[in-house]
Amino acid sequence: MSSQLKVNSISDAAGANGNAITLATDGTCTAKVTNNLSNRNLIINGSMQIAQRGTSSTSNGYQTVDRFCHYSGGGTTTWSVGTETSGTVWGLGLRKYLRCTNTANATAAGNYREITYKIENRDLMDSGWNVASTSSKLTLSFWVRASVAQVYYGRIRWMGDSADSNFVFSTGSLTADTWTKVTVSIPGKAGKTVNDGGSQPDNTSLFQLNWSPFQGTDGTASGVALNQWNTYSGSDKYPDFATTWGSTNGATFDLTGVQLELSDYASDFENRTYGDEYNRCLRYFWLIANGSESAAGSGGSGLAPVATGNCFTSSLAFAVVPFPTRMRAAPSIYKVTSTDYWDVVTNDGNTQADDVTINRASTTSVSLYFSGNLSINTTYGCHIRTYNSAARLGVQAEL
């Protein structure tokens, strides 16, 4: 007679034997698993390895670390990618982190700093989470460090139903300049759905994670309950914040090791290779050309290849660029451009264009127009490259 082994629960709870398996008389097995199981982390680039757009910015939106966007209001803020060379998270394979620096303090009622990650509905649906069941849980874990000792908050915003929902969590009281791992259990909520038809396409986002080092009183209220779903309101997104971090010029807030998994418990962070994370990011953003990644050309300009095309008119070069992977949706353009940033090379020689725009785009390719001060012969095909080290060209289909 054969017997069947059933796994009843998986936990990373501390114990003398982290991988112990106990078999009950009825054949039920309880296991504690702490090893690095693959493909369970719903977060892309949670280790902050990939930063195609750059490693520092003072602007809002998707500007530095791929898949994480950031926003601030009031004062000034610098967002940057930091590197660990030793210590707690370094020992776990987490060498990069996203940093928010409060370069000029801001504590007015409407001021804020916030990091946001949006999960594609398709990934949430495929996770196995029963979103309408309070007994079905996701577990969020992350590492956080701040230069100012105080309590910080994060939240999950669930959209798409008649009333948005808000789930607020706390980091606990952080010790200054010390990495702390935070774990949050997120139950489903009765009445919630994902992809109930045309109103919730599976390539959009209903579920947004947020972390905040500071929120002014316009977005906070005393008595906001933690670790439970509440009705969302822009005036009480968070409990009242201490103003210490927000009033400190040069204060920093660091985030890394972000993991979201279907489980009652947090497992070890899933370390994926740089190439794996990069390929996952390409669904949302691809940097086609970066002038600084090429050897200097004539006049000290960077000559990074862009595409091969044709001289469509005497003042317009045309090129088609296929994507390395299918994007989430037909993308928009990402560019850093100015006078003579693009070099159009033909049998007649080369001439420079000032701008690049999208002619047509799909999820698999894009056709581009290069224009501005061009004078080219329509008889020829052309090769297009960057002509300045500051030139950037990409496509984005972010949530």
Backbone torsions as a table, in degrees:
resi	resn	phi	psi	omega
1	MET	NA	132.8	178.4
2	SER	-90.4	155.4	177.1
3	SER	-120.2	155.3	-178.8
4	GLN	-115.2	133.1	179.3
5	LEU	-96.2	123.2	179.8
6	LYS	-111.9	130.3	175.7
7	VAL	-89.4	119.2	-175.7
8	ASN	-90.1	-38.8	179.6
9	SER	-156.4	151.7	177.9
10	ILE	-125.0	129.7	-175.2
11	SER	-142.8	152.0	173.1
12	ASP	-105.3	20.2	-179.2
13	ALA	-56.0	143.4	-178.0
14	ALA	-65.7	144.2	178.6
15	GLY	-170.1	172.3	-178.7
16	ALA	-66.4	-34.4	179.4
17	ASN	-122.9	100.6	-174.2
18	GLY	-64.3	-16.7	-178.3
19	ASN	-119.9	28.9	-176.9
20	ALA	-68.5	143.8	176.1
21	ILE	-124.7	126.4	180.0
22	THR	-114.5	127.0	-179.3
23	LEU	-106.7	117.9	178.9
24	ALA	-80.3	167.1	-177.2
25	THR	-64.3	-24.1	179.4
26	ASP	-88.1	6.3	178.1
27	GLY	90.8	-3.0	179.3
28	THR	-76.6	135.6	-177.5
29	CYS	-112.3	132.1	173.0
30	THR	-112.9	126.6	-175.4
31	ALA	-127.2	147.8	170.4
32	LYS	-112.4	120.8	-175.3
33	VAL	-121.9	123.1	179.2
34	THR	-121.2	-2.3	-179.0
35	ASN	-75.0	171.7	-168.6
36	ASN	-85.1	76.6	176.9
37	LEU	-64.4	141.5	-173.7
38	SER	-93.7	159.7	172.2
39	ASN	59.0	35.1	177.3
40	ARG	-111.9	-17.5	-178.3
41	ASN	-82.2	119.2	180.0
42	LEU	-77.6	-11.2	-178.9
43	ILE	-88.4	131.5	174.6
44	ILE	-94.2	130.0	177.5
45	ASN	67.6	32.3	177.8
46	GLY	-63.9	-16.8	176.8
47	SER	-90.2	1.2	175.9
48	MET	61.2	28.6	-178.3
49	GLN	-73.0	-36.2	-169.9
50	ILE	-99.6	127.1	177.5
51	ALA	-142.9	75.0	-174.1
52	GLN	-65.2	-35.1	-175.2
53	ARG	-76.9	-26.1	-178.5
54	GLY	149.1	173.0	-174.8
55	THR	-109.9	3.8	177.5
56	SER	-156.4	140.6	-179.8
57	SER	-159.6	151.6	172.6
58	THR	-111.2	9.6	-176.2
59	SER	-101.4	160.6	177.5
60	ASN	-85.3	159.7	175.7
61	GLY	100.1	-158.7	175.9
62	TYR	-80.4	105.8	-173.0
63	GLN	-132.5	-27.1	-176.2
64	THR	-126.7	-100.7	-176.7
65	VAL	-61.7	129.1	178.5
66	ASP	-58.7	141.2	175.6
67	ARG	77.1	-12.2	176.3
68	PHE	-111.0	126.3	175.1
69	CYS	-109.8	161.1	-176.4
70	HIS	-142.9	149.9	-174.7
71	TYR	-139.8	147.4	173.5
72	SER	-148.9	151.2	176.4
73	GLY	-137.8	129.4	-177.9
74	GLY	87.3	143.3	-177.9
75	GLY	62.3	-154.5	175.4
76	THR	-136.1	150.8	-175.7
77	THR	-138.5	141.2	170.7
78	THR	-115.0	129.0	176.2
79	TRP	-105.7	131.4	-174.6
80	SER	-148.0	164.4	175.9
81	VAL	-103.4	121.2	179.5
82	GLY	-101.8	162.2	-179.6
83	THR	-125.4	128.7	172.9
84	GLU	-92.7	139.8	178.2
85	THR	-116.8	-4.3	178.0
86	SER	-169.0	174.3	173.0
87	GLY	99.3	-165.1	-168.0
88	THR	-60.7	-60.8	-175.1
89	VAL	-73.1	-31.1	176.3
90	TRP	-57.4	-41.2	179.7
91	GLY	-66.6	-16.3	177.5
92	LEU	-96.4	5.5	-179.1
93	GLY	87.4	8.0	179.1
94	LEU	-96.6	97.1	-173.3
95	ARG	-99.1	-14.6	-178.2
96	LYS	-120.6	154.1	175.9
97	TYR	-148.6	155.4	174.0
98	LEU	-93.5	127.2	-177.3
99	ARG	-116.1	135.0	169.1
100	CYS	-107.5	120.8	178.0
101	THR	-111.1	125.6	-179.4
102	ASN	-82.2	80.9	-171.9
103	THR	-69.9	-27.2	170.6
104	ALA	-141.5	122.6	-168.6
105	ASN	-63.5	155.3	-178.7
106	ALA	-152.9	112.6	-178.8
107	THR	-127.8	13.7	178.6
108	ALA	-68.7	166.1	-173.5
109	ALA	-57.7	-35.0	-176.8
110	GLY	-94.8	4.5	-178.0
111	ASN	-83.3	153.3	-178.7
112	TYR	-166.5	164.1	169.7
113	ARG	-139.4	132.9	-176.8
114	GLU	-154.3	140.0	174.3
115	ILE	-109.0	135.8	-175.9
116	THR	-130.2	139.6	172.0
117	TYR	-128.6	127.3	-178.6
118	LYS	-108.5	127.0	-178.4
119	ILE	-95.6	129.2	178.1
120	GLU	-66.9	136.0	-177.3
121	ASN	-54.6	-36.9	-179.4
122	ARG	-58.1	-41.9	-179.6
123	ASP	-68.2	-38.2	178.5
124	LEU	-66.7	-41.6	179.7
125	MET	-63.6	-41.5	-175.9
126	ASP	-78.7	-6.9	-177.3
127	SER	-72.0	-22.0	-175.3
128	GLY	93.7	2.3	179.7
129	TRP	-72.4	128.2	173.7
130	ASN	-87.2	94.2	-168.8
131	VAL	-65.5	-20.6	-177.5
132	ALA	-95.2	2.1	-177.0
133	SER	-109.4	126.2	179.2
134	THR	-70.7	-15.6	179.2
135	SER	-92.0	-7.3	175.7
136	SER	-96.1	125.8	-169.2
137	LYS	-128.4	144.2	163.9
138	LEU	-101.5	149.6	174.7
139	THR	-121.0	124.2	175.8
140	LEU	-99.5	132.9	173.4
141	SER	-137.0	149.2	179.9
142	PHE	-162.7	161.2	174.2
143	TRP	-106.7	135.3	-176.5
144	VAL	-136.6	147.0	178.0
145	ARG	-145.8	139.6	178.2
146	ALA	-137.5	150.2	-179.7
147	SER	-79.5	-14.8	-179.9
148	VAL	-113.9	128.1	-179.7
149	ALA	-77.0	114.8	174.9
150	GLN	-172.6	-178.3	175.2
151	VAL	-90.4	135.4	175.5
152	TYR	-120.6	163.4	-175.9
153	TYR	-130.4	155.2	170.1
154	GLY	-134.2	175.0	-179.7
155	ARG	-157.9	162.4	172.4
156	ILE	-118.5	127.4	175.1
157	ARG	-106.3	123.2	178.0
158	TRP	-107.2	119.1	-176.9
159	MET	-110.3	176.1	170.3
160	GLY	101.5	-12.7	176.9
161	ASP	-102.2	-175.2	-177.7
162	SER	-60.2	-30.8	176.1
163	ALA	-137.5	126.7	177.8
164	ASP	-63.8	151.1	179.3
165	SER	-114.5	155.6	-176.5
166	ASN	-134.2	130.2	179.9
167	PHE	-124.7	111.6	-173.3
168	VAL	-102.3	137.6	176.5
169	PHE	-131.4	162.9	-176.3
170	SER	-118.5	149.5	172.6
171	THR	-81.3	-10.1	-166.5
172	GLY	75.7	177.8	-179.1
173	SER	-77.9	111.9	-177.9
174	LEU	-83.7	142.6	170.2
175	THR	-82.9	135.9	-175.6
176	ALA	-56.7	135.9	173.1
177	ASP	59.1	32.7	-178.2
178	THR	-130.5	126.4	177.1
179	TRP	-67.6	133.8	178.7
180	THR	-132.3	133.6	176.0
181	LYS	-89.6	130.2	179.9
182	VAL	-116.3	135.5	179.7
183	THR	-123.8	133.4	-177.3
184	VAL	-130.8	128.1	176.8
185	SER	-95.1	127.6	-173.6
186	ILE	-120.7	105.2	178.7
187	PRO	-79.6	161.0	169.8
188	GLY	-68.4	177.6	-178.4
189	LYS	-139.6	127.9	-179.2
190	ALA	-54.6	134.6	178.3
191	GLY	91.8	-10.3	-179.9
192	LYS	-82.2	146.3	177.8
193	THR	-139.7	159.5	170.6
194	VAL	-128.3	129.4	179.1
195	ASN	58.1	62.9	178.5
196	ASP	-87.1	12.6	-178.0
197	GLY	137.3	-152.5	-173.8
198	GLY	-66.0	-21.2	-176.6
199	SER	-76.7	-14.2	-178.3
200	GLN	-132.1	69.9	179.8
201	PRO	-55.0	146.0	-174.4
202	ASP	-75.1	-5.7	175.7
203	ASN	-104.0	17.6	173.6
204	THR	-109.9	-170.7	-175.7
205	SER	-131.5	128.8	172.2
206	LEU	-106.4	-19.0	-166.0
207	PHE	-118.8	113.3	-175.9
208	GLN	-124.0	129.2	175.6
209	LEU	-94.5	141.0	-179.5
210	ASN	-139.7	142.8	173.3
211	TRP	-128.8	140.2	-176.4
212	SER	-136.7	123.7	171.6
213	PRO	-80.4	-20.6	176.4
214	PHE	-158.3	139.3	171.9
215	GLN	-137.3	129.2	175.2
216	GLY	-73.6	171.5	-171.3
217	THR	-67.3	-13.8	175.2
218	ASP	-65.1	-24.0	-178.2
219	GLY	-113.4	11.9	-177.3
220	THR	-130.9	163.5	176.0
221	ALA	-156.0	142.8	176.1
222	SER	-68.2	145.0	176.9
223	GLY	87.4	3.9	175.4
224	VAL	-64.3	124.3	-174.5
225	ALA	-75.8	141.8	178.2
226	LEU	-94.8	153.2	170.0
227	ASN	58.6	36.8	173.1
228	GLN	-155.2	155.6	179.7
229	TRP	-77.6	129.0	175.6
230	ASN	-127.5	163.0	174.7
231	THR	-67.8	132.3	-177.8
232	TYR	-72.5	138.2	171.2
233	SER	-145.0	134.7	-179.6
234	GLY	-65.3	-16.3	-178.9
235	SER	-93.2	-7.5	175.5
236	ASP	-142.8	54.3	177.7
237	LYS	-68.6	-31.1	-175.6
238	TYR	-136.7	163.1	166.1
239	PRO	-67.7	168.7	177.7
240	ASP	-59.6	134.9	-178.9
241	PHE	-93.6	144.6	163.5
242	ALA	-64.6	145.1	-177.7
243	THR	-94.1	3.2	-173.1
244	THR	-59.4	-50.8	179.9
245	TRP	-63.6	-46.6	-176.8
246	GLY	-63.4	-26.4	-178.3
247	SER	-94.3	4.8	-176.6
248	THR	-106.7	111.4	174.2
249	ASN	-63.8	132.0	179.6
250	GLY	86.4	0.1	177.4
251	ALA	-62.3	144.4	-178.1
252	THR	-124.0	152.4	178.1
253	PHE	-139.8	120.2	-172.9
254	ASP	-117.4	143.9	-177.9
255	LEU	-138.6	135.8	174.2
256	THR	-159.7	176.0	175.6
257	GLY	59.2	40.5	-177.2
258	VAL	-81.0	125.6	-178.9
259	GLN	-138.2	136.2	175.4
260	LEU	-130.5	123.5	-173.6
261	GLU	-142.3	155.3	175.2
262	LEU	-79.6	103.0	-176.0
263	SER	-175.6	156.8	171.5
264	ASP	-81.8	-11.1	-173.7
265	TYR	-136.6	159.5	175.7
266	ALA	-87.8	125.0	173.5
267	SER	-93.7	175.2	178.3
268	ASP	-59.0	150.7	179.9
269	PHE	-61.0	135.8	179.8
270	GLU	-82.3	101.7	179.0
271	ASN	-79.5	113.8	177.2
272	ARG	-105.8	157.1	-179.3
273	THR	-69.0	160.1	177.3
274	TYR	-58.1	-43.8	-179.3
275	GLY	-63.5	-38.4	178.9
276	ASP	-64.4	-48.5	179.8
277	GLU	-64.1	-40.2	179.4
278	TYR	-60.4	-45.8	-179.5
279	ASN	-63.4	-36.1	176.9
280	ARG	-66.7	-36.8	-179.7
281	CYS	-67.3	-27.4	-175.2
282	LEU	-64.8	-18.4	175.1
283	ARG	-64.3	-24.2	-173.4
284	TYR	-113.3	-28.8	-179.2
285	PHE	-156.4	137.0	174.9
286	TRP	-137.3	121.6	174.9
287	LEU	-85.5	105.6	-175.6
288	ILE	-70.9	-45.7	-175.7
289	ALA	-144.7	142.8	179.4
290	ASN	-136.1	110.1	-175.5
291	GLY	-58.9	-26.4	-177.8
292	SER	-78.0	-9.7	-178.6
293	GLU	-93.0	11.5	179.5
294	SER	-121.0	154.3	173.3
295	ALA	-63.1	150.8	-177.4
296	ALA	-63.3	139.5	176.2
297	GLY	-101.2	-157.5	-179.2
298	SER	-60.7	137.7	179.9
299	GLY	71.9	13.6	179.2
300	GLY	80.8	11.1	-178.6
301	SER	-84.0	147.3	176.7
302	GLY	-78.4	135.9	-176.1
303	LEU	-117.4	72.3	178.0
304	ALA	-88.8	129.2	179.9
305	PRO	-61.0	141.2	177.4
306	VAL	-114.1	-59.4	-174.2
307	ALA	-167.6	166.3	169.9
308	THR	-109.5	136.4	-177.2
309	GLY	-151.6	-146.8	178.5
310	ASN	-143.8	161.9	177.8
311	CYS	-83.3	96.8	-171.5
312	PHE	-69.1	-46.4	171.1
313	THR	-136.3	-179.9	-179.2
314	SER	-68.1	-13.8	-178.6
315	SER	-126.8	14.4	-174.8
316	LEU	-145.3	121.2	173.7
317	ALA	-100.4	143.1	-173.7
318	PHE	-124.3	138.7	178.9
319	ALA	-149.9	149.2	176.0
320	VAL	-113.7	131.2	-179.9
321	VAL	-120.9	116.2	174.9
322	PRO	-79.7	148.5	-179.2
323	PHE	-88.3	151.8	177.4
324	PRO	-71.9	-20.3	176.5
325	THR	-151.1	158.4	179.3
326	ARG	-68.1	131.2	-178.8
327	MET	-85.2	165.2	-177.0
328	ARG	-61.5	-36.8	-179.8
329	ALA	-155.0	169.4	174.4
330	ALA	-57.9	124.1	-168.6
331	PRO	-85.8	166.0	167.7
332	SER	-101.7	172.1	-176.5
333	ILE	-89.4	146.6	169.4
334	TYR	-119.8	125.8	-177.5
335	LYS	-151.4	149.2	165.6
336	VAL	-122.3	110.7	-171.6
337	THR	-142.4	155.9	176.2
338	SER	-163.8	-165.9	-176.9
339	THR	-59.2	127.7	175.3
340	ASP	61.1	36.3	179.1
341	TYR	-85.4	-13.7	-174.8
342	TRP	-127.9	129.4	-176.2
343	ASP	-103.2	121.8	179.2
344	VAL	-106.1	113.5	-173.2
345	VAL	-106.5	125.3	177.1
346	THR	-131.0	-178.3	176.3
347	ASN	-66.1	-18.3	176.8
348	ASP	-81.9	-6.5	-173.7
349	GLY	119.1	-154.6	-179.0
350	ASN	-131.4	149.1	177.6
351	THR	-142.2	159.2	-170.8
352	GLN	-107.0	145.5	173.9
353	ALA	-110.2	156.7	-176.9
354	ASP	-100.1	-22.9	-170.7
355	ASP	-142.9	160.9	175.3
356	VAL	-138.9	135.0	179.7
357	THR	-135.6	162.0	176.2
358	ILE	-86.2	131.2	171.9
359	ASN	-89.2	-53.5	176.0
360	ARG	-143.2	151.2	178.2
361	ALA	-144.0	144.0	171.2
362	SER	-131.1	-173.6	178.5
363	THR	-77.3	-7.3	-176.9
364	THR	-117.6	-14.8	-178.6
365	SER	-163.6	169.8	178.9
366	VAL	-143.0	141.8	171.2
367	SER	-105.5	137.3	-170.6
368	LEU	-122.7	145.2	170.6
369	TYR	-109.0	131.6	172.3
370	PHE	-112.0	127.4	-171.9
371	SER	-149.8	176.6	177.3
372	GLY	99.9	102.3	178.2
373	ASN	67.4	18.0	178.8
374	LEU	-82.9	144.5	170.8
375	SER	-142.6	96.5	-171.3
376	ILE	-128.5	160.9	-178.6
377	ASN	-92.7	120.3	-176.1
378	THR	-69.8	-5.8	178.3
379	THR	-69.1	-26.0	-167.2
380	TYR	-105.2	155.0	162.4
381	GLY	-79.4	176.1	-178.2
382	CYS	-148.6	158.2	170.7
383	HIS	-113.7	133.6	-176.9
384	ILE	-115.8	135.2	-179.6
385	ARG	-144.6	165.4	174.7
386	THR	-70.4	156.0	179.5
387	TYR	-132.5	18.0	177.2
388	ASN	-154.4	139.3	-177.7
389	SER	-64.6	-18.2	179.2
390	ALA	-87.1	-9.7	-176.6
391	ALA	-66.1	136.3	175.8
392	ARG	-137.2	143.3	176.3
393	LEU	-143.3	128.6	178.0
394	GLY	-153.4	178.4	175.1
395	VAL	-128.9	144.7	-176.0
396	GLN	-137.1	136.1	177.0
397	ALA	-133.4	50.4	-176.2
398	GLU	-71.6	157.2	176.3
399	LEU	-76.0	NA	NA
